[in-house]
Every structure is written in C-alpha cells, then in structure tokens.
Amino acid sequence: MKITKLEHSCLLVEMPAPVNRTALFDPGVMSEPYIDADSLEYLDDIFITHSHADHMSVPLIKRLREKFPDVRITGPRQVVAQLKQEGVEATTEEPDGVVFFDSKHEKVQPLFEPPEEIGVHYLDMLSHPGDSHSFQETKAILALPVTAPWGSMVNAVKLGIQLHPEYIVPIHDWHWRDEARTQAYDMLEKVFAAEGIKFLKLENGKPVTIDL
C-alpha cells in the first residue's frame, strides 16, 4: 500500500496489482494546492468522512469527477445531500472492500453542531476516522488526528496506544506551523516507538510504501 499525504486529513492510497485500486480520503479546501487532477492516472474511490470544508472541497471534487467520471464518491447522508445539490452523484453505500465503523465527530458546541460522520476501514488494512478520538477499533494502519480545535495531541497519543495499530499516519495537522509539526512528529515518533508502533512522519506529496 502506497500512501501520500496531501495536506491536513487528505490521503491518496494506492494499491498495486493484483488489487489495482486507488482511493482519495477527505479532499478538503486545504488540499486543493496539492491535488492536480490532471496528474492523477487512476482514481476509483473518493471517501468523505463528513461535510466540513476542510474534509470536502466541492470544487475540487467536481474537478476530480470531470477527470474520472466513473469514480465512486462515498460519504454520510449529509455529504450525499450536499453534493447532490451541486450536481455531483454520491452514495452512502459501502463499496466492496470497505466497512464503515462508528466514529462520531467530536463535540464542538457552542461553536457549531457536529455533522454526521463515518469512519472508514479500507481493504482491511487502513482506518480513517475523520474528526474523532472516540472510536474503538482500527486496522493495521491508523490515520490518527493528532491536533484539532476539538481534541489534543495528548488524547491522540492515549488513543493510539490503546488501539495499538502497527502504523500510525498523522492527519488533521494543518493547524501547526512547519516548525511545530516537525517537533511534534519527532516527539510522537519516540512515544509510539516505545509502544512498538511505527509513526510515519509523512511529508506532503511524498509517498510512503507499507508492506503488510
């Protein structure tokens, strides 16, 4: 499995032959400068965990649909309804190789009401929870939100240790300046290594290959 982070919570996940499947998770507004639809060769699935703009950029999704008219777009009901208003077809149904799991958006009142959200287990290998530290399951690779207005790095570490995946991919860290991200990644790498967990210090646009 090849994983490329494309800012914030957006991951491009590519599976080689014999699977030959490519998926994009949570392409939000922060990811627009990092995703060039013309440069992508394949795209089978777009998964959107919830409707917030940092996880779902409608203009970007429209550009991707123009390039890949047969791409499957999957999300919760609010996402499907919003995209339908924009003339983009999407579904709430799990495609083959995907299982949704309980991963509710963390509470954000009194700022606003939390949206409907899904967690996605992909090909029995990778789990993307959206904006949550409240889920209780993961596959071998966990995309873990490491900082957020609704959460903290301490909560992220506690959850990662509790669930104990083989690998942790950091997501939801647009809020950090580069120097803070580097420092935090170094700290997280050491903490998780002590627990036997590999923390992947991803850089935007630079793929990492994981053999499971």
Secondary structure, 3 states (H helix, E strand, C coil): CEEEECCCCCEEEEECCCCCEEEEECCCHHHHHHCCHHHCCCCCEEECCCCCCCCCCHHHHHHHHHHCCCCEEECCHHHHHHHHHCCCCCECCCCCCEEEECCCCCCCCCCCCCCCCCEEEECCCEEECCCCCCCCCCCCEEEEECCECCECHHHHHHHHHHHCCCEEEEECCCCCCHHHHHHHHHHHHHHHHCCCCEECCCCCCCCEECCC
